Amino acid sequence: MRPQNQSRVSKFLFQGLPIQPDQQNMFFALFLSVYLTTVLGNLLIILLIRLDSRLHTPMYFFLSHLAFSDISLSSVTVPKMLMNMQTQQQSIFYVECISQMCFFLVFACLDHFLLAAMAYDRYVAICWPLQYTIVMRHELCVLLVAVSWFFSCPQALLHTFLLVQLSFCAYSSIPHFFCDLTALLKMSCSDVSLNELVIFTEGGMLFILPLSSILGSYIHIGTTILKVPSTKRLFKAFSTCGSHLFAVSLYYVTLAAVYFFSSSWGSNNKDIIASVMYAVVTPMLNPFIYSLRNRDIKQALEIFVNRLSSLSDNN
């Protein structure tokens, strides 16, 4: 039986990151650098895609939306974490906490579906190259992004609606650095069986659906390549899919570490570190993953820098 408490909490306390007090300033500077890199790097990706007409293709269309989602996912949690580290006040208001959880679910789910859409785009490009421009027309790309938002927003609102029906114990302390859904459910004094059921059914379905699409796309890609094996074909497939495949692997490995292989239903230090990788580090790495080995992005960046240099010289 969970202890009952009729009071409505107005504020939660975070246990925060497992950092020693004398290391706070160092980690504050580190996470601030990571966040600024995430925002500026992803904004640069979006800007380059908007400005360079050669990047007006389905793959970069999805990448620009993924960059926006990564900025948003990081912005939901990191600024509050940085503020708490700087002020030494590990607290968050109830409404702010519920809002943070809701938006985190939206953009985390949106990442799932955008990665699935990008995998489908790579599947069509390799398995149906002659029909690529016909299949991946702009209307379909817009529809896939719209469907991603359609699935992401209602599921977040559903979890939020069910959560606000619960009561929480007074002086509740969240064993995390942000308002994670599973951590909040653990703190509730109410019956959370319905919340758990929704997580395992609706949440599981929205996890399996895009993951199955990604796996199916790459299985078909691998089958197509192996039918006529050649070094040139393998190299082309790797250059086409390598960045996306690495991003997918990083995303799902960190996600699995947080929600499937955690040591407990709540969050201990290892789970918090895995959450940092998933919610903070991964959004920062995506711009590097998609640009370091991408000739089109490099050329667009070079042109952009040359334009800025020309403008500064003229002034």
C-alpha positions, -999 to +999 in steps of 0.1 A: +000+000+000+012+035-008+010+061+019-020+083+014-016+121+015-045+144+008-023+175+004-016+190-031+021+197-035+031+230-051+067+222-055+091+193-061+127+189-051+153+174-074+180+151-061+199+164-091+231+151-107+255+129-086+281+158-084+302+168-055+297+204-043+333+214-051+327+202-087+295+222-094+312+250-112+332+227-135+301+207-144+281+239-149+306+251-174+306+217-191+268+214-194+265+250-205+290+243-233+272+212-243+238+230-244+252+260-264+268+235-288+235+217-292+215+248-299+241+265-322+250+233-340+214+223-348+204+259-357+234+259-381+221+227-397+186+242-401+200+274-415+223+257-441+194+235-452+172+265-457+198+286-475+213+260-499+190+248-526+211+216-531+199+205-496+162+209-505+158+171-506+137+147-485+167+136-464+176+171-453+140+181-449+137+154-422+171+163-408+160+199-403+130+188-383+151+164-363+175+193-355+146+214-343+133+185-322+168+180-307+170+217-298+136+215-281+143+183-263+175+197-248+159+230-240+131+214-220+156+200-194+190+216-196+183+253-188+164+244-156+192+220-146+218+248-152+197+273-132+194+248-103+232+242-104+240+279-103+215+289-076+219+257-055+181+256-054+171+221-065+134+228-068+107+231-094+070+242-092+043+216-098+029+232-129+064+237-143+073+201-136+042+188-153+048+210-183+085+199-185+074+163-185+048+168-212+071+186-236+099+161-230+076+133-240+065+152-271+100+158-285+113+124-274+085+107-292+089+130-322+126+120-325+114+083-327+091+090-357+115+114-375+143+087-373+118+062-388+109+086-416+146+091-424+151+053-424+122+050-449+138+077-471+171+058-471+152+026-480+135+042-510+168+058-521+187+025-521+160-001-530+140+020-554+165+046-568+147+051-601+113+058-584+129+079-556+117+113-568+082+099-575+078+082-542+095+107-519+076+138-532+073+168-510+037+161-501+047+127-486+075+142-466+052+168-451+027+141-444+053+120-426+063+149-404+027+158-397+020+121-387+050+123-364+036+153-346+001+137-346+013+107-327+037+126-304+014+153-290-017+131-280+004+105-263+022+132-242-011+149-234-026+115-224+003+108-199+000+143-186-038+141-181-034+108-162-005+122-141-024+153-129-051+130-115-026+116-090-018+129-055+019+132-044+034+128-010+043+160+008+080+170+005+084+148-026+119+145-039+124+135-075+153+111-078+164+127-111+176+160-126+143+166-145+107+156-143+108+121-157+075+103-159+086+071-143+102+090-114+071+110-108+049+079-108+072+064-081+065+094-059+028+093-062+006+084-032-022+073-055-029+041-074-007+043-106-018+010-122-037+028-150-006+050-157+016+019-158-009+001-181-009+031-205+029+032-205+033-004-213+006-005-240+004+029-257+039+038-249+052+004-259+033+006-292+047+041-300+082+027-293+079-005-313+062+011-343+090+034-354+117+009-343+101-018-364+100+006-393+137+014-389+147-022-386+125-032-416+140-005-437+175-015-430+168-052-434+154-045-469+185-023-476+208-050-465+190-076-486+191-054-517+228-048-513+236-085-508+217-095-539+244-079-561+274-075-537+301-050-548+326-028-530+312+003-548+276-006-539+286-012-503+305+021-501+276+040-516+251+024-491+274+032-462+279+068-473+241+071-477+230+054-445+261+056-422+253+088-404+216+079-399+225+044-387+250+057-362+224+083-349+198+056-346+221+033-327+232+060-303+196+071-297+182+037-290+212+024-270+210+053-246+172+050-245+174+013-236+199+021-209+175+046-193+142+028-196+148-009-202+181-018-184+179+005-154+187-010-120+154+000-106+121+014-116+132+048-103+166+064-110+200+057-093+232+074-103+238+051-133+203+058-146+208+095-142+241+093-162+224+073-189+196+099-190+222+127-194+236+108-224+201+104-239+186+138-232+217+161-232+246+146-251+228+128-280+211+160-292+245+177-292+262+149-312+236+148-341+250+179-359+285+163-358+272+129-369+254+144-400+281+169-410+316+154-404+312+128-432+286+147-452+300+164-483+268+184-490+267+199-455+305+207-457+301+224-491+270+243-478+289+254-447+319+265-469+296+286-491+279+301-460+312+311-445+324+326-478+292+347-480+298+359-444+334+368-452+323+386-484+297+406-465+322+416-438+348+426-464+322+448-482+313+465-449 
